[in-house]
């Protein structure tokens, strides 16, 4: 379950890449440098490059934790889930520990095995010793619970994460999303405002914008527009730093920006990797451009692994509805709201409205 770097981190990635490349030029077979290059490539969203560097590092040292983890990350992001599962099992045999456990859990979650993912994360939390590890693993447990619509459990995990590290931004963002889904929208806005000041990433920026937009006042709509504009600024800076940012661009632009740009970005990302997230983004970008028959196969692919994601189900249902497949749309939209009824303040509202219309059309 990877997080994407903020703009300032993107710039430091570029500097780190230059240093590692210089080191490799002097000593091409250096395993730590190769493993570092794999991690840096993954941070730039160059997952094909990350996989190549990780494989080279593992030839030098099959037990390199950093290379083993980068290899799992790359295979996951490329959508090669069977290989990612094998890589996670190999890493668990060679270097069991928090970094491997968390990746193993995410691979299981992507394949729909929430129970195993939860058990592995609990094992990781039990073995975590540093405040940073406790905060990271507890946040992942919170995200897993939130994805299943269990907001109370999610808030408990986020509280533990923040008790370990009060500045852990993913835990603050997760808490805000759980607060919003629980009806505590004022608290959610306050928390997200703190997050985006410190780390203006697309995820929290869009989440805050949608909370403003859901309130409906003219001033709030203007504030929402400011958040969406900041996503564009982040995207430009990320690209300047050498990071592929098309997935973030596609999702934000499809809902809150230029539909044509959303489709261009989604296609570019799909050309690079075939993950469930890129399939979902391409499906949704095609939908907002009125190309629903073309979108359907991608929406189905996004939900084909068993990954329990309400936003994916919502996107699929709205595409099915637009394509005239009313029964399928009812099933998908109902499943989205049953899984996580607060997955998005705007999306959940649209799903309920669509279901009401579909019911009346019977």
Secondary structure as GFF3:
##gff-version 3
##sequence-region A 1 362
A	DSSP	alpha_helix	7	26	.	.	.	ID=ss1
A	DSSP	alpha_helix	31	43	.	.	.	ID=ss2
A	DSSP	alpha_helix	47	60	.	.	.	ID=ss3
A	DSSP	alpha_helix	65	77	.	.	.	ID=ss4
A	DSSP	alpha_helix	81	94	.	.	.	ID=ss5
A	DSSP	alpha_helix	98	110	.	.	.	ID=ss6
A	DSSP	alpha_helix	114	127	.	.	.	ID=ss7
A	DSSP	alpha_helix	131	147	.	.	.	ID=ss8
A	DSSP	alpha_helix	151	164	.	.	.	ID=ss9
A	DSSP	alpha_helix	169	181	.	.	.	ID=ss10
A	DSSP	alpha_helix	185	198	.	.	.	ID=ss11
A	DSSP	alpha_helix	202	215	.	.	.	ID=ss12
A	DSSP	alpha_helix	218	240	.	.	.	ID=ss13
A	DSSP	alpha_helix	246	256	.	.	.	ID=ss14
A	DSSP	alpha_helix	259	272	.	.	.	ID=ss15
A	DSSP	alpha_helix	276	288	.	.	.	ID=ss16
A	DSSP	alpha_helix	292	302	.	.	.	ID=ss17
A	DSSP	alpha_helix	310	322	.	.	.	ID=ss18
A	DSSP	alpha_helix	326	339	.	.	.	ID=ss19
A	DSSP	alpha_helix	345	360	.	.	.	ID=ss20
###
